[in-house]
Amino acid sequence: RNSKPLQTKAIKKFSNCFLAKVGKINSDRFVAVAQETSINLLLIGEQGSLTMHTFIDTEETCNSLVFCSGLLVTSTKKFYIVDPITQTLDLFLDPNDTTLAFYSYAAVQRQVFPQALVYLSDTEEVLLCYPESGVFVNKKGKRSRPHEIQWGRTPLSFAYRAPFLYIAHVNCLQMIEISNEMCTNVHVEPPRYAEMIPKTR
């Protein structure tokens, strides 16, 4: 079948880009592009045009970008909200939530850094992913479930398609069902999950 060649157009000379996400901040649509120590926001026009809108210096390399409920959240050694108006990074976790004190302060001192952010679109929660566990928070940066979720292995990457969380490990793919009762004080059966381990020759 004949197909037309893909038309491309350079919008800006970027270098060392390793992460890009598309989403909304308030009512505007953006493409967020991460470079080694910065985040660039490109505004999407009515005809699909892209114009440079915001450049934010992150000082440290971010490892995740997530659009959630009109916000853009990123993670470096801590979690931040990207503000396109003031072109600054504001701390995402609520400093008044004492249950998050370890993740707000002590984790960095102990060299325990975030690995990823996962937006749970069906519950509008954000899962803060660390090497051994994950923490559920709401869009205001407050803990939304009292208990952490444990991976049991060292994760490489995460993806979510309701109601399942997919976690890639070195030698397997883990699939965990995220229910509304998970990690709450309601007694429920252990979550349904599957681990797919490739056959070795």
Residue pairs with C-beta under 8 A, 6 or more apart in sequence:
11 42
11 50
11 51
11 52
12 40
12 42
12 52
14 33
14 35
14 40
15 35
16 35
16 36
17 33
17 34
17 35
18 34
18 35
19 33
19 34
19 62
19 64
19 65
20 31
20 32
20 33
20 34
20 65
21 31
21 32
21 65
21 66
21 67
21 72
22 29
22 30
22 31
22 32
22 44
22 67
23 29
23 30
23 32
23 67
23 68
23 72
24 30
24 67
24 70
25 41
25 67
25 70
25 71
25 72
25 82
25 84
26 70
28 43
28 44
29 43
29 44
30 41
30 42
30 43
30 44
30 53
30 67
30 72
30 84
31 41
31 42
31 44
31 50
32 39
32 40
32 41
32 42
32 65
32 67
32 72
32 82
33 39
33 40
33 41
33 42
34 40
34 61
34 62
34 65
34 74
36 61
37 57
37 58
37 59
37 60
37 61
38 55
38 56
38 57
38 58
39 54
39 55
39 56
39 58
39 62
39 65
39 74
39 82
40 52
40 54
40 55
40 56
41 53
41 54
41 55
41 56
41 72
41 82
41 84
42 50
42 51
42 52
42 53
43 50
43 51
43 52
43 53
44 50
45 51
53 84
54 82
54 84
54 87
55 87
56 82
56 87
56 88
56 89
58 74
58 76
58 80
58 89
59 76
60 76
60 77
61 76
62 74
62 75
62 76
63 75
63 76
63 114
63 115
63 116
64 74
64 75
64 114
64 115
64 116
64 117
65 72
65 73
65 74
65 117
66 72
66 73
66 74
66 117
66 118
66 119
66 126
67 73
67 119
68 119
68 124
68 126
68 139
69 124
69 139
71 81
71 82
71 139
72 81
72 82
72 84
73 79
73 80
73 81
73 82
73 92
73 117
73 126
74 80
74 82
74 89
74 117
75 114
75 116
75 117
75 128
76 114
77 108
77 113
77 114
78 91
78 92
78 93
78 104
78 108
78 114
79 91
79 92
79 93
79 114
79 117
79 128
79 141
80 89
80 90
80 91
80 92
81 89
81 90
81 91
81 92
82 89
83 89
83 90
91 104
91 141
92 141
93 100
93 103
93 104
93 137
93 141
94 100
94 140
94 141
94 142
95 104
97 141
97 142
97 143
99 143
99 146
100 135
100 137
100 141
100 142
100 143
103 128
103 130
103 135
107 113
107 130
112 130
112 131
113 130
114 128
114 129
114 130
115 129
115 130
115 131
115 155
115 158
116 129
116 155
116 157
116 158
117 126
117 127
117 128
117 129
118 126
118 127
118 129
118 134
118 158
118 159
118 160
118 165
119 125
119 126
119 127
119 160
120 126
120 127
120 136
120 160
120 162
120 178
121 160
121 162
122 162
122 163
123 178
123 180
124 138
124 139
125 136
125 137
125 138
125 139
125 144
125 145
126 136
126 137
126 138
126 139
127 134
127 135
127 136
127 149
127 158
127 160
127 165
128 134
128 135
128 136
128 137
129 155
129 158
131 154
131 155
132 150
132 151
132 154
133 148
133 149
133 150
133 151
134 148
134 149
134 151
135 143
135 148
136 143
136 144
136 145
136 149
136 183
137 143
137 144
138 144
145 182
145 183
145 184
146 183
146 184
146 185
147 183
147 184
147 185
148 183
149 176
149 182
149 183
151 167
151 169
151 174
152 174
153 167
153 169
153 170
153 172
153 174
154 169
154 170
155 167
155 168
155 169
156 168
156 169
156 170
157 167
157 168
158 165
158 166
158 167
158 168
159 165
159 166
160 166
160 178
162 178
163 177
163 178
163 179
164 175
164 176
164 177
164 178
165 175
165 176
165 177
165 178
166 173
166 174
166 175
167 173
167 174
167 175
167 176
168 174
171 197
171 198
172 195
172 196
172 197
172 198
173 195
173 196
174 193
174 194
174 195
175 193
175 194
175 195
175 196
176 191
176 192
176 193
177 191
177 192
177 193
178 191
179 188
179 191
181 188
182 188
182 191
